[in-house]
Amino acid sequence: MSSLTKQQQTTLIYIIGVVLLLGLSGAMLYNLNSSRAAVTKQRQDVEAKEAQARRVEPPTLEEQNKWSEQEAQLNNVWLPEQAIPQLFEDVTRIATETGIQRLGMNTEEISIDPVKASSGEDAKVVAVGIKHYLAVTMKFQGQYTDIALFLGNVAKLGRPIEYHVLNMKRNAPLVEVQLVMNVYKREPA
């Protein structure tokens, strides 16, 4: 560059500057065009969702009343906190009546954060408005027929109970059972 005159050096610097500016403007135009395509796609998505929202009809009064009835039915079925001791008494009574031996029960209060409902089971429970339930682990022994009768009678209690885990192990002459059932409770008011 020292062999060039001062005027040639200045011209060369201007030419390099113009080339760099042209390259920069080309990159900016490319970025603008790609952003425009993304904005156009987002605009189309928004317009499609708005059109879909315009087609949605609000629920009729009849549908709202039906939903209210169903919600009231669920609230009547869910177990209130005060009824839990009665549930355990009923389970113990059924165990005695059906010939179940060595019944032991442990309970654990389970809380589900609706935002973090990780498993599909938790999501189903949260979807119907339950955020807390009682996991009851029972261990007992009995004959196969007595166990079937016991499980059937507990399920008929009219309570929101779900058998979650059932492990059976033959230990002559009886069968040892470990059962985890979820008892769904009414949310405190």
C-alpha positions in Angstrom: 0.0 0.0 0.0 3.0 2.3 0.4 3.6 2.3 -3.4 0.2 4.0 -3.9 -0.2 7.7 -3.7 -2.2 9.4 -1.0 -5.1 10.0 -3.3 -5.1 6.3 -4.5 -5.0 5.1 -0.9 -8.0 7.3 0.0 -9.9 6.0 -3.1 -9.0 2.4 -2.2 -10.3 2.9 1.3 -13.5 4.4 -0.1 -14.0 1.5 -2.5 -13.4 -1.0 0.4 -15.8 0.9 2.6 -18.5 0.9 -0.2 -18.1 -2.9 -0.8 -18.4 -3.5 3.0 -21.5 -1.3 3.2 -23.0 -3.1 0.2 -22.3 -6.5 1.8 -23.8 -5.3 5.1 -26.9 -3.9 3.3 -27.3 -7.2 1.4 -27.2 -9.1 4.7 -29.7 -6.7 6.3 -32.0 -7.1 3.3 -31.8 -10.9 3.5 -32.6 -10.8 7.2 -35.5 -8.4 6.6 -37.0 -10.8 4.0 -36.6 -13.8 6.2 -38.2 -11.9 9.1 -41.1 -10.9 6.8 -41.7 -14.5 5.9 -41.9 -15.4 9.6 -44.2 -12.4 10.3 -46.4 -13.4 7.4 -46.7 -17.0 8.7 -47.5 -15.7 12.2 -50.1 -13.3 10.8 -51.7 -16.2 9.0 -51.8 -18.3 12.2 -53.4 -15.5 14.1 -56.0 -14.9 11.4 -56.8 -18.7 11.3 -57.2 -18.7 15.1 -59.4 -15.6 15.0 -61.6 -17.2 12.4 -61.8 -20.3 14.5 -62.7 -18.2 17.6 -65.5 -16.5 15.6 -67.1 -19.8 14.7 -67.2 -21.0 18.4 -70.6 -20.6 19.9 -70.8 -19.9 23.7 -72.4 -22.7 25.7 -76.2 -22.6 25.9 -77.9 -22.1 29.2 -78.9 -25.8 29.1 -75.3 -26.9 28.7 -74.2 -24.6 31.5 -76.9 -26.1 33.8 -75.8 -29.6 32.8 -72.2 -28.8 33.7 -73.3 -27.3 37.0 -75.2 -30.5 37.8 -72.2 -32.6 37.0 -69.9 -30.5 39.1 -72.4 -30.8 42.0 -72.6 -34.5 41.6 -68.8 -34.8 41.7 -68.6 -32.6 44.8 -71.2 -34.9 46.5 -69.2 -38.0 45.6 -65.8 -36.7 46.6 -64.9 -37.7 50.1 -64.9 -34.8 52.6 -62.1 -34.7 55.1 -64.4 -35.6 58.0 -65.5 -38.8 56.3 -62.0 -40.4 56.0 -62.2 -42.1 59.5 -65.6 -43.6 58.4 -64.0 -44.9 55.2 -61.3 -46.7 57.2 -63.9 -48.1 59.5 -65.9 -49.4 56.5 -62.8 -50.9 55.0 -61.9 -52.6 58.3 -65.5 -53.9 58.6 -65.4 -55.3 55.1 -62.1 -57.0 55.8 -63.5 -58.7 58.9 -66.7 -59.8 57.0 -64.7 -61.3 54.1 -62.1 -63.2 56.1 -59.1 -60.9 55.4 -56.3 -61.3 57.9 -53.6 -59.1 59.2 -54.9 -55.9 57.6 -52.5 -52.9 57.9 -53.0 -49.5 56.4 -50.7 -46.5 55.9 -51.8 -43.2 54.4 -50.0 -40.5 52.6 -51.4 -37.1 51.5 -50.5 -36.4 47.9 -50.6 -32.9 46.5 -50.4 -32.2 42.7 -49.2 -28.9 41.4 -51.5 -28.3 38.4 -48.7 -26.5 36.5 -46.3 -29.4 37.1 -48.7 -32.4 36.6 -46.0 -34.6 35.0 -47.6 -37.9 34.5 -50.7 -38.7 32.5 -52.4 -39.9 35.6 -51.8 -36.6 37.5 -53.0 -34.7 34.5 -56.3 -36.6 34.4 -56.8 -36.1 38.2 -56.1 -32.3 37.9 -58.4 -32.1 34.9 -61.4 -33.0 37.1 -60.4 -30.5 39.7 -58.6 -32.6 42.3 -55.4 -31.2 43.7 -55.0 -33.4 46.8 -55.8 -37.1 47.3 -55.0 -39.8 49.9 -52.8 -42.7 48.9 -53.7 -45.6 51.1 -51.3 -48.6 51.2 -52.8 -51.7 52.6 -51.1 -55.0 53.4 -53.2 -58.1 54.2 -53.5 -61.9 53.7 -56.4 -64.1 52.6 -57.7 -66.7 50.2 -58.1 -65.7 46.5 -61.9 -65.7 46.8 -61.8 -63.6 50.0 -59.5 -61.1 48.4 -61.7 -60.8 45.4 -64.8 -60.3 47.6 -63.0 -57.7 49.7 -61.8 -55.7 46.7 -65.2 -55.8 45.2 -67.0 -54.7 48.3 -64.5 -51.8 48.9 -65.1 -50.7 45.3 -68.9 -50.6 46.0 -68.6 -48.2 48.9 -69.7 -45.3 46.6 -66.5 -43.4 47.3 -64.1 -42.1 44.7 -61.5 -44.9 45.0 -59.0 -46.0 42.4 -56.9 -49.1 42.8 -53.5 -48.0 41.8 -51.1 -50.9 42.5 -52.0 -54.5 43.4 -49.2 -57.0 44.2 -50.1 -60.5 45.1 -47.7 -63.2 46.3 -48.7 -66.8 47.1 -47.5 -67.8 50.5 -49.1 -71.2 51.3 -51.9 -71.4 52.5 -52.7 -67.7 52.1 -52.0 -65.0 49.5 -50.1 -61.9 50.7 -51.4 -58.7 49.1 -50.1 -55.2 48.9 -52.6 -52.7 47.6 -52.2 -49.0 46.9 -55.5 -47.2 46.4 -56.1 -43.5 45.8 -58.9 -41.9 47.7 -60.1 -38.7 46.1 -61.1 -36.0 48.5 -63.2 -32.9 48.2 -61.1 -29.7 48.2 -61.5 -27.7 51.3 -63.8 -24.7 50.9 
